[in-house]
Amino acid sequence: QKLTAVQDNLYLLKDGEVEIYSGGKTIETLVPGGFFGTELILLEASQLLEARATKTSEIYLIQGEFLKDIPIVRWKLLATYEKRMRAALTTF
């Protein structure tokens, strides 16, 4: 099931499995503890990567306004975003 992320929110996978994909190709499979929506918080842009639940999943929504001003969180979001974008670019 395709998941639609809303701008300025981060999504944290509590249970299940979610694939992050770009151009129809899977670039990462998230397990519990994984998250998506990083570009929505960092860039305040539309969703660049897509997500789909591959198993029944429970997902927490965390409002980005609570995360933006925490340096270590922003660093982790940026590192994850860069890793995924590199993976997306190498799948083409």
N, C-alpha and C positions, 0 to 999 in steps of 0.2 A: 504494500500500500504506500503510495507516494505521500510524503509528509510536506506540508506547506508551512514554512517558517514565517513568522511575522517580524518585521523590522524591530530592532533594538531588544530582542529577546535571545537568550541562550537556552538551549534544550539539553537536558542532562538525562541520559538513559539510565533508568533505575533497574529495569528488567527487560529481557528480550534481546533483539538484535536489529541493528539498523545499518544499511549500507549507504555510504556517501558515494555519489557518482557524478560524472561529468561526461556529456556527450554519449550517454548510454553505457559508459564503461565504469565499472566499480573501481574506486581508487582506495577505499578503506572500508573495513567492516567494523562497526562499533559493537562492543559488548558492554554490559553494565559498568557504569562509571565513565563511559565515553560521552562526548558532547558534540553538538553541531550548532551552527548559527553564528560562528565567530565573525564572519565578514559583515554580518548585520550589526554587530556591536562596534567592531573596529573601524569599519569604513562608512558606516551608516548608509550602506548601499543595499541594493536588492540582493536576493539570494543568488550567489554565483555558482555554488555547488548545490546539487539536489540530494535529498535524502529519501530513503524508502525503508519501511519496516519489513523485514524478511521473516519475522516471527512476531507473534503477539507480544507487544511491548508496552511498558509503562514508562512515560516520559515526564520529567518535571520541567516546567517552564520557569526560568529565572529572568526577571526583568533586568535588562542591561544597565539601567540607571544605578543599580546597586553594585555593579561590578566595574564600571568605567574608571572610577577613581582609586582603585586598588592596584598599585604598580605590579605586584607579582601575578595577579590575575591577568592583567593586560599583557604581560610578558608571555604567559602560558598561552593565551588566546592567539597572540601574534605568532608564536613558534608553531602552533598547530595549524594556523591558517597558511603559513609559508610552506609547511610540509605538504599539506593537501594540494596547494596550488602547483608545487613542483611535480607532484604525482599526477595531477590532472594534465599538465603540459607534456609529460612524457608518455601519456597513454595515446596521444594522437600521432 
